[in-house]
Amino acid sequence: MLIKQLSVFLENKKGRFSAVSNILGKAGINMSAFTVSESSDFGILRLIVSNTEEAVNALRAESYAVSLTDVVCLHCPNQPGALGKAIEIITNAGISIEYMYAFAQGDSANVIIRPDDTGRCVDVLQANKLTLIAAGDLYKL
């Protein structure tokens, strides 16, 4: 139940995100979730895409530094307290969250979580009957 997330290192210059999104678009790759963090010199674009292998190939062909990371995608109700309960389960299991980002639509939300122990996080969430989304299923929602 792990999803591969791309991390793309970008110079902190105008048009860098536009260039990446155009490269992916021309390759027929859809971005379903992303977040950008920045410093004064560079940024890190973390994203979930429809075809990870093709995205990596397309970006590396244009000389972008790309790495892959396993993340967990939690599917939960889009209502007050739902995420808090899930995070409490993770925290009580002694798992740390390095970062996360989310996207919601209607009655449900998807939360991308980068825990310090992905395998254990998956086990704990499944043991507590929480819904995890596999990479291919993200596009069926």
The 8 nearest C-alpha neighbors of each residue, nearest first, counted from 0:
[[1, 133, 132, 131, 2, 71, 121, 134],
 [0, 2, 71, 70, 69, 133, 3, 134],
 [1, 3, 134, 70, 69, 71, 133, 4],
 [2, 4, 69, 68, 67, 70, 5, 1],
 [3, 5, 68, 47, 67, 46, 69, 2],
 [4, 6, 67, 46, 45, 66, 7, 47],
 [7, 5, 45, 66, 44, 65, 67, 43],
 [8, 6, 65, 44, 43, 64, 9, 5],
 [7, 9, 43, 64, 42, 44, 6, 65],
 [10, 8, 42, 41, 43, 11, 7, 15],
 [9, 11, 41, 12, 42, 40, 8, 15],
 [10, 12, 41, 40, 42, 9, 39, 13],
 [13, 11, 10, 15, 14, 9, 41, 40],
 [14, 12, 15, 11, 16, 17, 10, 18],
 [13, 15, 17, 16, 18, 12, 19, 11],
 [16, 14, 18, 17, 13, 12, 19, 9],
 [17, 15, 19, 18, 14, 20, 9, 13],
 [16, 18, 14, 20, 15, 19, 21, 13],
 [17, 19, 15, 21, 16, 20, 14, 22],
 [20, 18, 22, 16, 21, 17, 23, 15],
 [19, 21, 23, 17, 22, 18, 24, 16],
 [22, 20, 24, 18, 19, 23, 25, 17],
 [23, 21, 19, 25, 24, 20, 18, 26],
 [24, 22, 26, 28, 20, 21, 25, 19],
 [23, 25, 21, 27, 26, 22, 28, 20],
 [24, 26, 22, 27, 23, 21, 28, 20],
 [25, 27, 23, 24, 28, 22, 57, 54],
 [28, 26, 24, 25, 23, 29, 50, 22],
 [29, 27, 23, 24, 26, 49, 50, 48],
 [28, 30, 49, 48, 31, 27, 24, 23],
 [31, 29, 48, 32, 47, 49, 28, 46],
 [30, 32, 48, 47, 29, 33, 49, 46],
 [33, 31, 47, 46, 30, 34, 102, 48],
 [34, 32, 46, 45, 47, 35, 44, 31],
 [33, 35, 45, 44, 46, 36, 100, 32],
 [34, 36, 44, 43, 45, 37, 42, 33],
 [37, 35, 43, 42, 44, 34, 38, 45],
 [38, 36, 42, 41, 43, 35, 39, 11],
 [37, 39, 41, 40, 42, 36, 11, 43],
 [38, 40, 41, 37, 11, 42, 10, 12],
 [41, 39, 11, 38, 10, 42, 37, 12],
 [42, 40, 10, 11, 38, 9, 37, 39],
 [41, 43, 37, 9, 36, 11, 8, 38],
 [42, 44, 8, 36, 7, 35, 9, 45],
 [43, 45, 35, 7, 6, 34, 46, 42],
 [46, 44, 6, 34, 33, 5, 43, 35],
 [45, 47, 33, 5, 32, 4, 48, 44],
 [46, 48, 4, 32, 31, 30, 33, 5],
 [49, 47, 30, 29, 50, 31, 51, 46],
 [48, 50, 29, 28, 51, 30, 47, 31],
 [51, 49, 53, 48, 52, 54, 28, 29],
 [50, 52, 54, 53, 48, 55, 49, 3],
 [51, 53, 55, 54, 50, 56, 57, 49],
 [54, 52, 56, 55, 51, 50, 57, 26],
 [55, 53, 51, 57, 56, 52, 58, 50],
 [54, 56, 52, 58, 53, 57, 59, 51],
 [55, 57, 53, 59, 54, 58, 60, 52],
 [58, 56, 54, 60, 55, 59, 53, 61],
 [59, 57, 61, 55, 60, 63, 56, 54],
 [58, 60, 62, 63, 61, 56, 57, 55],
 [59, 61, 57, 58, 62, 56, 63, 55],
 [60, 62, 59, 58, 63, 57, 22, 56],
 [63, 61, 59, 60, 64, 58, 65, 57],
 [64, 62, 59, 58, 61, 65, 7, 8],
 [63, 65, 8, 7, 62, 59, 66, 58],
 [66, 64, 7, 6, 63, 5, 55, 8],
 [65, 67, 6, 5, 7, 68, 64, 55],
 [68, 66, 5, 4, 3, 6, 69, 65],
 [67, 69, 4, 3, 70, 5, 66, 6],
 [68, 70, 3, 2, 1, 4, 67, 71],
 [71, 69, 113, 2, 1, 112, 3, 68],
 [70, 72, 112, 1, 111, 2, 73, 113],
 [73, 71, 111, 132, 110, 131, 112, 109],
 [72, 74, 131, 110, 109, 130, 132, 75],
 [75, 73, 109, 130, 131, 108, 132, 72],
 [74, 76, 108, 107, 73, 109, 77, 81],
 [75, 77, 107, 78, 108, 106, 81, 74],
 [78, 76, 107, 106, 108, 75, 103, 79],
 [77, 79, 76, 81, 80, 106, 107, 82],
 [80, 78, 81, 77, 82, 83, 76, 84],
 [79, 81, 83, 82, 84, 78, 85, 77],
 [82, 80, 84, 83, 79, 78, 76, 85],
 [81, 83, 85, 84, 80, 86, 75, 79],
 [82, 84, 80, 86, 81, 85, 87, 79],
 [83, 85, 87, 81, 82, 86, 80, 88],
 [86, 84, 82, 88, 87, 83, 89, 81],
 [87, 85, 89, 83, 88, 84, 90, 82],
 [86, 88, 90, 84, 85, 89, 91, 83],
 [89, 87, 85, 91, 86, 90, 92, 84],
 [88, 90, 86, 92, 87, 91, 94, 85],
 [91, 89, 87, 93, 92, 94, 88, 86],
 [90, 92, 88, 93, 89, 87, 94, 86],
 [91, 93, 89, 90, 94, 88, 123, 120],
 [94, 92, 90, 91, 95, 89, 88, 120],
 [95, 93, 90, 92, 89, 115, 116, 114],
 [96, 94, 115, 114, 97, 90, 93, 89],
 [95, 97, 114, 98, 113, 115, 94, 112],
 [96, 98, 114, 113, 95, 115, 99, 112],
 [99, 97, 113, 96, 112, 100, 114, 111],
 [100, 98, 112, 111, 113, 110, 101, 97],
 [101, 99, 111, 110, 112, 34, 98, 102],
 [102, 100, 110, 109, 111, 103, 99, 108],
 [101, 103, 109, 108, 110, 104, 100, 32],
 [104, 102, 108, 107, 109, 105, 77, 101],
 [105, 103, 107, 108, 106, 102, 77, 109],
 [104, 106, 107, 103, 77, 108, 76, 78],
 [105, 107, 77, 76, 104, 108, 78, 103],
 [108, 106, 76, 77, 105, 75, 104, 103],
 [109, 107, 103, 77, 75, 102, 74, 76],
 [110, 108, 74, 102, 73, 101, 103, 72],
 [109, 111, 101, 73, 72, 100, 112, 108],
 [110, 112, 72, 100, 99, 71, 101, 73],
 [113, 111, 99, 71, 70, 114, 110, 72],
 [112, 114, 70, 98, 97, 96, 99, 71],
 [115, 113, 96, 116, 117, 97, 95, 112],
 [114, 116, 95, 96, 117, 97, 94, 113],
 [117, 115, 114, 119, 118, 120, 94, 95],
 [118, 116, 120, 119, 114, 121, 115, 70],
 [119, 117, 121, 120, 116, 122, 1, 123],
 [118, 120, 122, 121, 117, 116, 123, 94],
 [119, 121, 117, 123, 118, 122, 124, 116],
 [120, 122, 118, 124, 119, 123, 125, 117],
 [123, 121, 119, 125, 120, 124, 126, 118],
 [124, 122, 126, 120, 125, 121, 119, 127],
 [123, 125, 127, 121, 129, 126, 122, 120],
 [124, 126, 128, 127, 122, 129, 123, 121],
 [127, 125, 123, 128, 124, 122, 129, 121],
 [126, 128, 124, 125, 129, 123, 88, 122],
 [129, 127, 125, 126, 124, 130, 123, 131],
 [130, 128, 124, 125, 127, 131, 73, 75],
 [131, 129, 74, 73, 128, 132, 75, 125],
 [132, 130, 73, 72, 74, 129, 0, 133],
 [131, 133, 72, 136, 137, 73, 74, 0],
 [132, 134, 0, 136, 135, 2, 1, 137],
 [135, 133, 2, 136, 137, 132, 1, 3],
 [136, 134, 137, 133, 138, 139, 49, 132],
 [135, 137, 139, 133, 138, 134, 132, 140],
 [138, 136, 135, 139, 134, 140, 132, 133],
 [137, 139, 136, 140, 135, 49, 31, 134],
 [138, 140, 136, 137, 135, 134, 132, 133],
 [139, 138, 137, 136, 132, 107, 104, 109]]
